[in-house]
Amino acid sequence: MSRKNDLDWVSAMSRFTHHFGYNIWVPSHMNLLSKEDFKEFSDTIDKSIADDFDYTIEKYGTVKPKSFEKPDIYWD
């Protein structure tokens, strides 16, 4: 018998990916069945999207891909 997880982690991560264009890092210490962990994670994602600032970089160790940084060389 399998337990159904009613916490929608995929939806939360999809909202983040859709807004920022890259994937969020989910730390291994988070329990996917924990409502407290899900609420903290989801609240951080919602705040990041609302403020248009990625708080997960410092909090969870998300790494923004290099392709999203400004280039060192500009072509005319």
PyMOL Python script that loads the backbone (N, CA, C, O; Angstrom):
from pymol import cmd

cmd.read_pdbstr("""\
ATOM      1  N   MET A   1       0.844  -1.172   0.000  1.00  0.00           N
ATOM      2  CA  MET A   1       0.000   0.000   0.000  1.00  0.00           C
ATOM      3  C   MET A   1       0.898   1.246   0.000  1.00  0.00           C
ATOM      4  O   MET A   1       1.835   1.334   0.794  1.00  0.00           O
ATOM      5  N   SER A   2       0.619   2.190  -0.872  1.00  0.00           N
ATOM      6  CA  SER A   2       1.418   3.410  -0.917  1.00  0.00           C
ATOM      7  C   SER A   2       0.648   4.561  -0.290  1.00  0.00           C
ATOM      8  O   SER A   2      -0.578   4.634  -0.363  1.00  0.00           O
ATOM      9  N   ARG A   3       1.413   5.462   0.331  1.00  0.00           N
ATOM     10  CA  ARG A   3       0.805   6.652   0.923  1.00  0.00           C
ATOM     11  C   ARG A   3       0.786   7.763  -0.108  1.00  0.00           C
ATOM     12  O   ARG A   3       1.780   7.999  -0.794  1.00  0.00           O
ATOM     13  N   LYS A   4      -0.342   8.443  -0.216  1.00  0.00           N
ATOM     14  CA  LYS A   4      -0.428   9.569  -1.138  1.00  0.00           C
ATOM     15  C   LYS A   4       0.071  10.813  -0.418  1.00  0.00           C
ATOM     16  O   LYS A   4      -0.368  11.121   0.690  1.00  0.00           O
ATOM     17  N   ASN A   5       0.973  11.510  -1.047  1.00  0.00           N
ATOM     18  CA  ASN A   5       1.495  12.750  -0.488  1.00  0.00           C
ATOM     19  C   ASN A   5       0.619  13.896  -0.985  1.00  0.00           C
ATOM     20  O   ASN A   5       0.586  14.177  -2.183  1.00  0.00           O
ATOM     21  N   ASP A   6      -0.093  14.560  -0.068  1.00  0.00           N
ATOM     22  CA  ASP A   6      -0.985  15.639  -0.468  1.00  0.00           C
ATOM     23  C   ASP A   6      -0.267  16.986  -0.569  1.00  0.00           C
ATOM     24  O   ASP A   6      -0.898  18.006  -0.846  1.00  0.00           O
ATOM     25  N   LEU A   7       1.045  16.994  -0.346  1.00  0.00           N
ATOM     26  CA  LEU A   7       1.817  18.220  -0.465  1.00  0.00           C
ATOM     27  C   LEU A   7       2.330  18.327  -1.903  1.00  0.00           C
ATOM     28  O   LEU A   7       2.968  17.401  -2.406  1.00  0.00           O
ATOM     29  N   ASP A   8       2.059  19.432  -2.550  1.00  0.00           N
ATOM     30  CA  ASP A   8       2.352  19.579  -3.971  1.00  0.00           C
ATOM     31  C   ASP A   8       3.713  20.256  -4.195  1.00  0.00           C
ATOM     32  O   ASP A   8       3.785  21.416  -4.601  1.00  0.00           O
ATOM     33  N   TRP A   9       4.776  19.514  -3.923  1.00  0.00           N
ATOM     34  CA  TRP A   9       6.137  20.019  -4.093  1.00  0.00           C
ATOM     35  C   TRP A   9       6.406  20.382  -5.554  1.00  0.00           C
ATOM     36  O   TRP A   9       7.067  21.382  -5.835  1.00  0.00           O
ATOM     37  N   VAL A  10       5.898  19.577  -6.474  1.00  0.00           N
ATOM     38  CA  VAL A  10       6.159  19.801  -7.899  1.00  0.00           C
ATOM     39  C   VAL A  10       5.571  21.134  -8.347  1.00  0.00           C
ATOM     40  O   VAL A  10       6.209  21.866  -9.104  1.00  0.00           O
ATOM     41  N   SER A  11       4.380  21.453  -7.894  1.00  0.00           N
ATOM     42  CA  SER A  11       3.750  22.718  -8.266  1.00  0.00           C
ATOM     43  C   SER A  11       4.564  23.904  -7.748  1.00  0.00           C
ATOM     44  O   SER A  11       4.755  24.888  -8.463  1.00  0.00           O
ATOM     45  N   ALA A  12       5.038  23.812  -6.517  1.00  0.00           N
ATOM     46  CA  ALA A  12       5.843  24.890  -5.937  1.00  0.00           C
ATOM     47  C   ALA A  12       7.134  25.088  -6.734  1.00  0.00           C
ATOM     48  O   ALA A  12       7.515  26.218  -7.039  1.00  0.00           O
ATOM     49  N   MET A  13       7.800  23.983  -7.069  1.00  0.00           N
ATOM     50  CA  MET A  13       9.042  24.073  -7.839  1.00  0.00           C
ATOM     51  C   MET A  13       8.775  24.576  -9.256  1.00  0.00           C
ATOM     52  O   MET A  13       9.588  25.312  -9.815  1.00  0.00           O
ATOM     53  N   SER A  14       7.653  24.188  -9.834  1.00  0.00           N
ATOM     54  CA  SER A  14       7.291  24.636 -11.183  1.00  0.00           C
ATOM     55  C   SER A  14       7.049  26.145 -11.218  1.00  0.00           C
ATOM     56  O   SER A  14       7.456  26.818 -12.165  1.00  0.00           O
ATOM     57  N   ARG A  15       6.391  26.674 -10.192  1.00  0.00           N
ATOM     58  CA  ARG A  15       6.169  28.130 -10.116  1.00  0.00           C
ATOM     59  C   ARG A  15       7.501  28.869 -10.118  1.00  0.00           C
ATOM     60  O   ARG A  15       7.664  29.875 -10.808  1.00  0.00           O
ATOM     61  N   PHE A  16       8.453  28.359  -9.337  1.00  0.00           N
ATOM     62  CA  PHE A  16       9.770  28.971  -9.253  1.00  0.00           C
ATOM     63  C   PHE A  16      10.472  28.910 -10.611  1.00  0.00           C
ATOM     64  O   PHE A  16      10.978  29.922 -11.096  1.00  0.00           O
ATOM     65  N   THR A  17      10.502  27.730 -11.219  1.00  0.00           N
ATOM     66  CA  THR A  17      11.181  27.538 -12.500  1.00  0.00           C
ATOM     67  C   THR A  17      10.559  28.401 -13.584  1.00  0.00           C
ATOM     68  O   THR A  17      11.273  28.975 -14.406  1.00  0.00           O
ATOM     69  N   HIS A  18       9.245  28.499 -13.593  1.00  0.00           N
ATOM     70  CA  HIS A  18       8.555  29.323 -14.586  1.00  0.00           C
ATOM     71  C   HIS A  18       8.925  30.798 -14.413  1.00  0.00           C
ATOM     72  O   HIS A  18       9.116  31.508 -15.401  1.00  0.00           O
ATOM     73  N   HIS A  19       9.026  31.260 -13.172  1.00  0.00           N
ATOM     74  CA  HIS A  19       9.326  32.673 -12.925  1.00  0.00           C
ATOM     75  C   HIS A  19      10.789  33.017 -13.208  1.00  0.00           C
ATOM     76  O   HIS A  19      11.076  33.996 -13.897  1.00  0.00           O
ATOM     77  N   PHE A  20      11.717  32.210 -12.675  1.00  0.00           N
ATOM     78  CA  PHE A  20      13.140  32.541 -12.767  1.00  0.00           C
ATOM     79  C   PHE A  20      13.854  31.909 -13.964  1.00  0.00           C
ATOM     80  O   PHE A  20      14.913  32.388 -14.369  1.00  0.00           O
ATOM     81  N   GLY A  21      13.292  30.850 -14.530  1.00  0.00           N
ATOM     82  CA  GLY A  21      13.897  30.236 -15.699  1.00  0.00           C
ATOM     83  C   GLY A  21      14.970  29.209 -15.400  1.00  0.00           C
ATOM     84  O   GLY A  21      15.652  28.749 -16.315  1.00  0.00           O
ATOM     85  N   TYR A  22      15.135  28.844 -14.153  1.00  0.00           N
ATOM     86  CA  TYR A  22      16.079  27.789 -13.776  1.00  0.00           C
ATOM     87  C   TYR A  22      15.514  27.036 -12.576  1.00  0.00           C
ATOM     88  O   TYR A  22      14.602  27.517 -11.903  1.00  0.00           O
ATOM     89  N   ASN A  23      16.061  25.855 -12.317  1.00  0.00           N
ATOM     90  CA  ASN A  23      15.526  24.983 -11.270  1.00  0.00           C
ATOM     91  C   ASN A  23      16.012  25.370  -9.881  1.00  0.00           C
ATOM     92  O   ASN A  23      17.126  25.861  -9.702  1.00  0.00           O
ATOM     93  N   ILE A  24      15.161  25.140  -8.926  1.00  0.00           N
ATOM     94  CA  ILE A  24      15.478  25.382  -7.524  1.00  0.00           C
ATOM     95  C   ILE A  24      16.172  24.151  -6.943  1.00  0.00           C
ATOM     96  O   ILE A  24      15.922  23.029  -7.383  1.00  0.00           O
ATOM     97  N   TRP A  25      17.027  24.358  -5.973  1.00  0.00           N
ATOM     98  CA  TRP A  25      17.699  23.270  -5.283  1.00  0.00           C
ATOM     99  C   TRP A  25      16.866  22.898  -4.058  1.00  0.00           C
ATOM    100  O   TRP A  25      16.545  23.755  -3.235  1.00  0.00           O
ATOM    101  N   VAL A  26      16.521  21.627  -3.945  1.00  0.00           N
ATOM    102  CA  VAL A  26      15.803  21.134  -2.764  1.00  0.00           C
ATOM    103  C   VAL A  26      16.818  20.412  -1.881  1.00  0.00           C
ATOM    104  O   VAL A  26      17.349  19.374  -2.278  1.00  0.00           O
ATOM    105  N   PRO A  27      17.097  20.943  -0.691  1.00  0.00           N
ATOM    106  CA  PRO A  27      18.101  20.331   0.176  1.00  0.00           C
ATOM    107  C   PRO A  27      17.721  18.913   0.592  1.00  0.00           C
ATOM    108  O   PRO A  27      16.543  18.603   0.766  1.00  0.00           O
ATOM    109  N   SER A  28      18.715  18.070   0.749  1.00  0.00           N
ATOM    110  CA  SER A  28      18.466  16.671   1.100  1.00  0.00           C
ATOM    111  C   SER A  28      17.904  16.512   2.507  1.00  0.00           C
ATOM    112  O   SER A  28      17.301  15.484   2.814  1.00  0.00           O
ATOM    113  N   HIS A  29      18.090  17.511   3.368  1.00  0.00           N
ATOM    114  CA  HIS A  29      17.580  17.395   4.736  1.00  0.00           C
ATOM    115  C   HIS A  29      16.070  17.627   4.834  1.00  0.00           C
ATOM    116  O   HIS A  29      15.480  17.380   5.885  1.00  0.00           O
ATOM    117  N   MET A  30      15.441  18.095   3.762  1.00  0.00           N
ATOM    118  CA  MET A  30      13.996  18.339   3.802  1.00  0.00           C
ATOM    119  C   MET A  30      13.240  17.025   3.683  1.00  0.00           C
ATOM    120  O   MET A  30      13.563  16.173   2.856  1.00  0.00           O
ATOM    121  N   ASN A  31      12.242  16.884   4.516  1.00  0.00           N
ATOM    122  CA  ASN A  31      11.382  15.704   4.514  1.00  0.00           C
ATOM    123  C   ASN A  31      10.196  15.994   3.593  1.00  0.00           C
ATOM    124  O   ASN A  31       9.404  16.895   3.868  1.00  0.00           O
ATOM    125  N   LEU A  32      10.074  15.244   2.517  1.00  0.00           N
ATOM    126  CA  LEU A  32       9.023  15.503   1.536  1.00  0.00           C
ATOM    127  C   LEU A  32       7.621  15.227   2.057  1.00  0.00           C
ATOM    128  O   LEU A  32       6.643  15.634   1.431  1.00  0.00           O
ATOM    129  N   LEU A  33       7.507  14.549   3.180  1.00  0.00           N
ATOM    130  CA  LEU A  33       6.201  14.278   3.776  1.00  0.00           C
ATOM    131  C   LEU A  33       5.875  15.241   4.917  1.00  0.00           C
ATOM    132  O   LEU A  33       4.804  15.152   5.516  1.00  0.00           O
ATOM    133  N   SER A  34       6.781  16.148   5.215  1.00  0.00           N
ATOM    134  CA  SER A  34       6.602  17.076   6.327  1.00  0.00           C
ATOM    135  C   SER A  34       5.852  18.332   5.881  1.00  0.00           C
ATOM    136  O   SER A  34       6.284  19.033   4.966  1.00  0.00           O
ATOM    137  N   LYS A  35       4.742  18.601   6.530  1.00  0.00           N
ATOM    138  CA  LYS A  35       3.978  19.813   6.210  1.00  0.00           C
ATOM    139  C   LYS A  35       4.761  21.070   6.586  1.00  0.00           C
ATOM    140  O   LYS A  35       4.663  22.093   5.907  1.00  0.00           O
ATOM    141  N   GLU A  36       5.539  20.993   7.669  1.00  0.00           N
ATOM    142  CA  GLU A  36       6.333  22.147   8.105  1.00  0.00           C
ATOM    143  C   GLU A  36       7.414  22.478   7.074  1.00  0.00           C
ATOM    144  O   GLU A  36       7.602  23.641   6.717  1.00  0.00           O
ATOM    145  N   ASP A  37       8.124  21.450   6.597  1.00  0.00           N
ATOM    146  CA  ASP A  37       9.152  21.675   5.583  1.00  0.00           C
ATOM    147  C   ASP A  37       8.541  22.215   4.296  1.00  0.00           C
ATOM    148  O   ASP A  37       9.099  23.113   3.665  1.00  0.00           O
ATOM    149  N   PHE A  38       7.388  21.662   3.909  1.00  0.00           N
ATOM    150  CA  PHE A  38       6.732  22.128   2.695  1.00  0.00           C
ATOM    151  C   PHE A  38       6.301  23.584   2.839  1.00  0.00           C
ATOM    152  O   PHE A  38       6.484  24.374   1.913  1.00  0.00           O
ATOM    153  N   LYS A  39       5.736  23.946   3.974  1.00  0.00           N
ATOM    154  CA  LYS A  39       5.280  25.330   4.189  1.00  0.00           C
ATOM    155  C   LYS A  39       6.457  26.299   4.131  1.00  0.00           C
ATOM    156  O   LYS A  39       6.359  27.353   3.502  1.00  0.00           O
ATOM    157  N   GLU A  40       7.557  25.956   4.774  1.00  0.00           N
ATOM    158  CA  GLU A  40       8.748  26.818   4.752  1.00  0.00           C
ATOM    159  C   GLU A  40       9.261  26.978   3.318  1.00  0.00           C
ATOM    160  O   GLU A  40       9.572  28.086   2.881  1.00  0.00           O
ATOM    161  N   PHE A  41       9.343  25.874   2.602  1.00  0.00           N
ATOM    162  CA  PHE A  41       9.823  25.862   1.225  1.00  0.00           C
ATOM    163  C   PHE A  41       8.890  26.680   0.328  1.00  0.00           C
ATOM    164  O   PHE A  41       9.349  27.523  -0.443  1.00  0.00           O
ATOM    165  N   SER A  42       7.600  26.433   0.429  1.00  0.00           N
ATOM    166  CA  SER A  42       6.612  27.121  -0.397  1.00  0.00           C
ATOM    167  C   SER A  42       6.574  28.622  -0.082  1.00  0.00           C
ATOM    168  O   SER A  42       6.467  29.442  -0.993  1.00  0.00           O
ATOM    169  N   ASP A  43       6.661  28.980   1.198  1.00  0.00           N
ATOM    170  CA  ASP A  43       6.681  30.396   1.584  1.00  0.00           C
ATOM    171  C   ASP A  43       7.900  31.109   1.010  1.00  0.00           C
ATOM    172  O   ASP A  43       7.804  32.254   0.566  1.00  0.00           O
ATOM    173  N   THR A  44       9.050  30.426   1.019  1.00  0.00           N
ATOM    174  CA  THR A  44      10.272  31.008   0.455  1.00  0.00           C
ATOM    175  C   THR A  44      10.115  31.220  -1.047  1.00  0.00           C
ATOM    176  O   THR A  44      10.531  32.251  -1.575  1.00  0.00           O
ATOM    177  N   ILE A  45       9.522  30.261  -1.728  1.00  0.00           N
ATOM    178  CA  ILE A  45       9.288  30.399  -3.171  1.00  0.00           C
ATOM    179  C   ILE A  45       8.331  31.551  -3.448  1.00  0.00           C
ATOM    180  O   ILE A  45       8.579  32.364  -4.338  1.00  0.00           O
ATOM    181  N   ASP A  46       7.241  31.625  -2.692  1.00  0.00           N
ATOM    182  CA  ASP A  46       6.262  32.701  -2.899  1.00  0.00           C
ATOM    183  C   ASP A  46       6.890  34.076  -2.667  1.00  0.00           C
ATOM    184  O   ASP A  46       6.637  35.013  -3.424  1.00  0.00           O
ATOM    185  N   LYS A  47       7.713  34.192  -1.614  1.00  0.00           N
ATOM    186  CA  LYS A  47       8.386  35.468  -1.329  1.00  0.00           C
ATOM    187  C   LYS A  47       9.374  35.809  -2.445  1.00  0.00           C
ATOM    188  O   LYS A  47       9.468  36.965  -2.859  1.00  0.00           O
ATOM    189  N   SER A  48      10.102  34.817  -2.929  1.00  0.00           N
ATOM    190  CA  SER A  48      11.057  35.048  -4.017  1.00  0.00           C
ATOM    191  C   SER A  48      10.351  35.567  -5.263  1.00  0.00           C
ATOM    192  O   SER A  48      10.821  36.508  -5.902  1.00  0.00           O
ATOM    193  N   ILE A  49       9.235  34.958  -5.602  1.00  0.00           N
ATOM    194  CA  ILE A  49       8.478  35.367  -6.791  1.00  0.00           C
ATOM    195  C   ILE A  49       7.881  36.754  -6.588  1.00  0.00           C
ATOM    196  O   ILE A  49       7.945  37.589  -7.490  1.00  0.00           O
ATOM    197  N   ALA A  50       7.303  37.009  -5.422  1.00  0.00           N
ATOM    198  CA  ALA A  50       6.683  38.305  -5.151  1.00  0.00           C
ATOM    199  C   ALA A  50       7.707  39.445  -5.197  1.00  0.00           C
ATOM    200  O   ALA A  50       7.417  40.523  -5.715  1.00  0.00           O
ATOM    201  N   ASP A  51       8.914  39.200  -4.651  1.00  0.00           N
ATOM    202  CA  ASP A  51       9.956  40.223  -4.611  1.00  0.00           C
ATOM    203  C   ASP A  51      10.850  40.206  -5.846  1.00  0.00           C
ATOM    204  O   ASP A  51      11.713  41.070  -6.000  1.00  0.00           O
ATOM    205  N   ASP A  52      10.647  39.220  -6.734  1.00  0.00           N
ATOM    206  CA  ASP A  52      11.479  39.024  -7.919  1.00  0.00           C
ATOM    207  C   ASP A  52      12.964  38.965  -7.534  1.00  0.00           C
ATOM    208  O   ASP A  52      13.821  39.563  -8.184  1.00  0.00           O
ATOM    209  N   PHE A  53      13.230  38.228  -6.459  1.00  0.00           N
ATOM    210  CA  PHE A  53      14.587  38.035  -5.952  1.00  0.00           C
ATOM    211  C   PHE A  53      14.695  36.604  -5.452  1.00  0.00           C
ATOM    212  O   PHE A  53      13.819  36.139  -4.723  1.00  0.00           O
ATOM    213  N   ASP A  54      15.746  35.905  -5.827  1.00  0.00           N
ATOM    214  CA  ASP A  54      15.901  34.499  -5.471  1.00  0.00           C
ATOM    215  C   ASP A  54      16.510  34.339  -4.072  1.00  0.00           C
ATOM    216  O   ASP A  54      17.731  34.361  -3.916  1.00  0.00           O
ATOM    217  N   TYR A  55      15.657  34.180  -3.066  1.00  0.00           N
ATOM    218  CA  TYR A  55      16.110  33.959  -1.689  1.00  0.00           C
ATOM    219  C   TYR A  55      16.643  32.547  -1.481  1.00  0.00           C
ATOM    220  O   TYR A  55      17.293  32.273  -0.472  1.00  0.00           O
ATOM    221  N   THR A  56      16.376  31.650  -2.424  1.00  0.00           N
ATOM    222  CA  THR A  56      16.800  30.255  -2.259  1.00  0.00           C
ATOM    223  C   THR A  56      18.296  30.079  -2.476  1.00  0.00           C
ATOM    224  O   THR A  56      18.857  29.059  -2.075  1.00  0.00           O
ATOM    225  N   ILE A  57      18.948  31.046  -3.098  1.00  0.00           N
ATOM    226  CA  ILE A  57      20.396  30.938  -3.327  1.00  0.00           C
ATOM    227  C   ILE A  57      21.115  30.823  -1.993  1.00  0.00           C
ATOM    228  O   ILE A  57      21.949  29.937  -1.808  1.00  0.00           O
ATOM    229  N   GLU A  58      20.799  31.706  -1.073  1.00  0.00           N
ATOM    230  CA  GLU A  58      21.449  31.674   0.243  1.00  0.00           C
ATOM    231  C   GLU A  58      20.828  30.630   1.164  1.00  0.00           C
ATOM    232  O   GLU A  58      21.541  29.944   1.897  1.00  0.00           O
ATOM    233  N   LYS A  59      19.506  30.508   1.129  1.00  0.00           N
ATOM    234  CA  LYS A  59      18.816  29.631   2.071  1.00  0.00           C
ATOM    235  C   LYS A  59      18.984  28.150   1.760  1.00  0.00           C
ATOM    236  O   LYS A  59      19.189  27.347   2.671  1.00  0.00           O
ATOM    237  N   TYR A  60      18.900  27.774   0.475  1.00  0.00           N
ATOM    238  CA  TYR A  60      18.933  26.361   0.093  1.00  0.00           C
ATOM    239  C   TYR A  60      20.125  25.981  -0.777  1.00  0.00           C
ATOM    240  O   TYR A  60      20.329  24.801  -1.063  1.00  0.00           O
ATOM    241  N   GLY A  61      20.905  26.955  -1.198  1.00  0.00           N
ATOM    242  CA  GLY A  61      22.067  26.643  -2.018  1.00  0.00           C
ATOM    243  C   GLY A  61      21.775  26.529  -3.498  1.00  0.00           C
ATOM    244  O   GLY A  61      22.547  25.912  -4.233  1.00  0.00           O
ATOM    245  N   THR A  62      20.668  27.116  -3.954  1.00  0.00           N
ATOM    246  CA  THR A  62      20.367  27.122  -5.377  1.00  0.00           C
ATOM    247  C   THR A  62      21.488  27.842  -6.118  1.00  0.00           C
ATOM    248  O   THR A  62      21.966  28.883  -5.666  1.00  0.00           O
ATOM    249  N   VAL A  63      21.903  27.297  -7.240  1.00  0.00           N
ATOM    250  CA  VAL A  63      22.954  27.902  -8.042  1.00  0.00           C
ATOM    251  C   VAL A  63      22.344  28.409  -9.345  1.00  0.00           C
ATOM    252  O   VAL A  63      21.788  27.641 -10.131  1.00  0.00           O
ATOM    253  N   LYS A  64      22.460  29.719  -9.554  1.00  0.00           N
ATOM    254  CA  LYS A  64      21.954  30.311 -10.788  1.00  0.00           C
ATOM    255  C   LYS A  64      22.914  29.942 -11.921  1.00  0.00           C
ATOM    256  O   LYS A  64      24.125  30.111 -11.776  1.00  0.00           O
ATOM    257  N   PRO A  65      22.399  29.446 -13.035  1.00  0.00           N
ATOM    258  CA  PRO A  65      23.276  29.077 -14.154  1.00  0.00           C
ATOM    259  C   PRO A  65      24.081  30.271 -14.657  1.00  0.00           C
ATOM    260  O   PRO A  65      23.602  31.405 -14.635  1.00  0.00           O
ATOM    261  N   LYS A  66      25.293  30.014 -15.104  1.00  0.00           N
ATOM    262  CA  LYS A  66      26.169  31.080 -15.605  1.00  0.00           C
ATOM    263  C   LYS A  66      25.538  31.827 -16.778  1.00  0.00           C
ATOM    264  O   LYS A  66      25.799  33.016 -16.964  1.00  0.00           O
ATOM    265  N   SER A  67      24.725  31.154 -17.558  1.00  0.00           N
ATOM    266  CA  SER A  67      24.122  31.796 -18.729  1.00  0.00           C
ATOM    267  C   SER A  67      23.166  32.928 -18.353  1.00  0.00           C
ATOM    268  O   SER A  67      22.747  33.693 -19.221  1.00  0.00           O
ATOM    269  N   PHE A  68      22.813  33.043 -17.064  1.00  0.00           N
ATOM    270  CA  PHE A  68      21.907  34.100 -16.629  1.00  0.00           C
ATOM    271  C   PHE A  68      22.658  35.320 -16.099  1.00  0.00           C
ATOM    272  O   PHE A  68      22.040  36.320 -15.732  1.00  0.00           O
ATOM    273  N   GLU A  69      23.981  35.242 -16.059  1.00  0.00           N
ATOM    274  CA  GLU A  69      24.769  36.373 -15.595  1.00  0.00           C
ATOM    275  C   GLU A  69      25.116  37.275 -16.768  1.00  0.00           C
ATOM    276  O   GLU A  69      25.046  36.852 -17.922  1.00  0.00           O
ATOM    277  N   LYS A  70      25.490  38.519 -16.476  1.00  0.00           N
ATOM    278  CA  LYS A  70      25.870  39.448 -17.529  1.00  0.00           C
ATOM    279  C   LYS A  70      27.172  38.993 -18.165  1.00  0.00           C
ATOM    280  O   LYS A  70      28.066  38.519 -17.464  1.00  0.00           O
ATOM    281  N   PRO A  71      27.295  39.126 -19.459  1.00  0.00           N
ATOM    282  CA  PRO A  71      28.531  38.712 -20.121  1.00  0.00           C
ATOM    283  C   PRO A  71      29.680  39.661 -19.808  1.00  0.00           C
ATOM    284  O   PRO A  71      29.468  40.841 -19.529  1.00  0.00           O
ATOM    285  N   ASP A  72      30.895  39.134 -19.858  1.00  0.00           N
ATOM    286  CA  ASP A  72      32.086  39.958 -19.627  1.00  0.00           C
ATOM    287  C   ASP A  72      32.445  40.763 -20.870  1.00  0.00           C
ATOM    288  O   ASP A  72      33.031  41.840 -20.761  1.00  0.00           O
ATOM    289  N   ILE A  73      32.103  40.255 -22.044  1.00  0.00           N
ATOM    290  CA  ILE A  73      32.446  40.902 -23.304  1.00  0.00           C
ATOM    291  C   ILE A  73      31.161  41.322 -24.012  1.00  0.00           C
ATOM    292  O   ILE A  73      30.223  40.534 -24.135  1.00  0.00           O
ATOM    293  N   TYR A  74      31.129  42.558 -24.469  1.00  0.00           N
ATOM    294  CA  TYR A  74      29.981  43.061 -25.209  1.00  0.00           C
ATOM    295  C   TYR A  74      30.387  43.276 -26.664  1.00  0.00           C
ATOM    296  O   TYR A  74      31.442  43.849 -26.938  1.00  0.00           O
ATOM    297  N   TRP A  75      29.573  42.829 -27.575  1.00  0.00           N
ATOM    298  CA  TRP A  75      29.841  43.018 -29.006  1.00  0.00           C
ATOM    299  C   TRP A  75      28.985  44.147 -29.537  1.00  0.00           C
ATOM    300  O   TRP A  75      27.807  44.267 -29.200  1.00  0.00           O
ATOM    301  N   ASP A  76      29.592  44.972 -30.372  1.00  0.00           N
ATOM    302  CA  ASP A  76      28.843  46.066 -31.015  1.00  0.00           C
ATOM    303  C   ASP A  76      28.232  45.598 -32.297  1.00  0.00           C
ATOM    304  O   ASP A  76      27.564  46.373 -32.982  1.00  0.00           O
TER     305      ASP A  76
END
""", "prot")
cmd.dss("prot")
cmd.show_as("cartoon", "prot")
cmd.util.cbc("prot")
cmd.orient("prot")
